[in-house]
Amino acid sequence: ILHVIKNSLMIKKQYEGNGVKSIHTDADVVLAAMFHDLGKLGDGTQSYYKYQTDDWRRKKLNEWYTHNKELDFMTVHDRALWILAKYHVDVNPHVYKAIICADGLFDSAAETYFRAYVDSRHCLGSIIHFGDWLSTICEKQNWLQGEEEYGEEHVVHKKSSDKEIKNMKKQFDELFAN
């Protein structure tokens, strides 16, 4: 999720650097990126994924997890929005649609929303989609290259100092000042 947030903010800057006048704040980008895959956690009582107990599937297909069939079916994005509503987290319509559009045209259920972004200022769905996709591609490439982490700057070697924590809080407060 941290990679998706970082890459989505970078992509928003790319849009703006190419003359697109986005109406979305950085806070909208962070919120949509942070919660786009919230549904993968489950419903609060049951996990979305279960450990794969089938030895053949683990050994032959390298499949270590499977979907929890005891969980009521919902798409990941629908479950994310349901969880946000359950905990009274209000999101504006742009963030709502960006969460739905996180998989872009890879998700036929989101196609209507994704294609509806006719006005280039309403590009949050595209930003989150490409931020998520870029993160996935980079993580896979780093794994293929033998890297354990996405990048050295993301490895936590020590406990954050009080000064670092205060700085992070200040940045958070500035981002979510509204």
Secondary structure, DSSP 8 states (H G I E B T S, - for coil): -HHHHHHHHHHHHHHHHTT------HHHHHHHHHHTTGGGG-SSSS-SEEE---HHHHHHH---EEE-TTS----HHHHHHHHHHHTT----HHHHHHHHGGGGGG-GGGHHHHHT--STT--HHHHHHHHHHHHHHHHHHHHHTT-SSS-GGG---S---HHHHHHHHHHHHHHT--
